[in-house]
Amino acid sequence: QVQLVESGGGLVQPGESLRLSCAASGSIISMVVMGWFRQAPGKQRELVAAIARLGTTSYADSVKGRFTISRNNAKTTMYLQMNSLKPEDTAVYYCNSASGSYDWGQGTQVTVSS
C-alpha cells in the first residue's frame, strides 16, 4: 500500500517562502505523474503543480511563476518550493498522483498571514 507523507508547512508572512516535501513509498514518484494539491477551508481540493515521469512540469495559473515542483535524483522525494507566498495560498497541502489515485496523507498546513 502506498503511503504519502507531507511535511514542511508552517506559518509565514506574505512574500516569504516555504519548501514542502513529500515522501512516498512504493517508488511511485518515479513511475507516475505526481502532483501537489491544496485544500483551503470551504473549498475543493485543487491540483496546483504536477511533474511527469520525464520531468515535465505544469502549474495552476494561480501559482505559476511562484511555485516550483521538483524531485530528488533518486525519485524518492518530491518537493514544492513556494516563493512570494500570498494569504490566498493558505491551505492544507497534499501530494498524490496527479489523478489522486492513492490514499491521501495527512497533509501539511501552510498559513500565510501578517
C-alpha positions in Angstrom: 0.0 0.0 0.0 1.3 3.4 -1.0 2.0 5.8 1.9 2.3 9.5 1.3 3.8 11.8 4.0 3.9 15.5 3.5 6.0 17.9 5.6 7.4 21.4 5.7 4.4 23.5 6.2 4.2 26.4 8.7 3.1 30.0 9.4 4.8 32.6 7.2 4.2 36.2 6.3 3.2 37.3 2.8 6.2 37.4 0.5 8.1 34.7 2.3 9.0 31.2 1.1 8.4 27.6 2.2 9.6 24.3 0.8 7.3 21.3 1.2 8.5 17.7 1.0 6.6 14.5 0.0 7.9 11.1 0.9 6.2 8.3 -1.0 6.6 4.6 -0.6 6.5 2.1 -3.5 8.7 4.1 -5.9 5.6 5.8 -7.3 7.4 9.1 -7.7 9.5 7.6 -10.5 6.5 5.8 -12.0 3.6 8.1 -12.3 2.7 11.7 -12.8 2.8 13.2 -9.4 1.1 16.3 -8.1 0.8 18.7 -5.3 -2.7 19.6 -4.2 -4.1 22.1 -1.8 -7.4 22.5 0.0 -8.4 25.7 1.6 -11.3 25.9 4.2 -14.6 25.6 2.5 -13.1 24.9 -0.9 -12.5 21.8 -3.0 -9.1 20.2 -3.2 -7.2 21.6 -6.3 -4.1 20.4 -8.2 -1.5 23.2 -8.1 1.5 21.5 -9.6 2.5 18.3 -11.4 5.6 16.6 -12.6 5.7 13.9 -15.2 8.0 10.8 -15.3 10.4 12.6 -17.6 10.4 15.7 -15.5 7.9 17.9 -17.4 6.2 20.2 -15.0 2.9 22.1 -15.1 1.2 24.6 -12.8 -2.1 26.1 -12.0 -2.3 29.7 -13.1 -2.6 30.9 -9.5 0.9 29.7 -8.6 2.7 29.9 -11.9 6.0 31.7 -11.6 5.9 31.4 -7.8 5.9 27.7 -7.1 8.3 25.1 -8.4 7.8 21.3 -8.2 10.8 19.0 -8.3 12.0 15.7 -7.0 15.3 14.3 -5.9 17.6 12.3 -8.2 16.6 9.0 -6.6 13.0 10.0 -7.2 12.0 9.1 -3.7 11.1 12.5 -2.5 9.1 15.3 -4.2 9.3 19.0 -3.3 7.2 22.1 -3.7 9.2 25.3 -3.4 6.8 28.1 -2.7 8.0 31.7 -3.1 6.3 35.0 -2.8 3.5 33.4 -0.7 0.2 35.2 -0.5 -2.6 34.9 2.0 -4.7 33.1 -0.6 -2.1 30.3 -0.6 -3.3 29.3 2.9 -4.4 25.7 2.7 -3.5 22.2 3.6 -1.2 20.8 1.0 -1.1 17.2 -0.1 0.9 15.1 -2.5 -0.5 12.3 -4.6 -0.5 11.1 -8.1 -1.9 13.8 -10.4 -5.1 11.8 -10.6 -5.4 11.3 -6.9 -5.1 7.6 -7.2 -3.7 6.8 -3.7 -4.9 7.2 -0.2 -4.4 10.7 0.9 -1.9 11.5 3.6 -2.4 13.9 6.5 -1.2 16.9 4.5 0.8 19.8 5.8 -0.7 23.1 6.8 0.5 26.3 5.2 -0.7 29.6 6.6 0.2 32.9 5.1 -0.7 35.8 7.3 0.8 39.0 8.6 
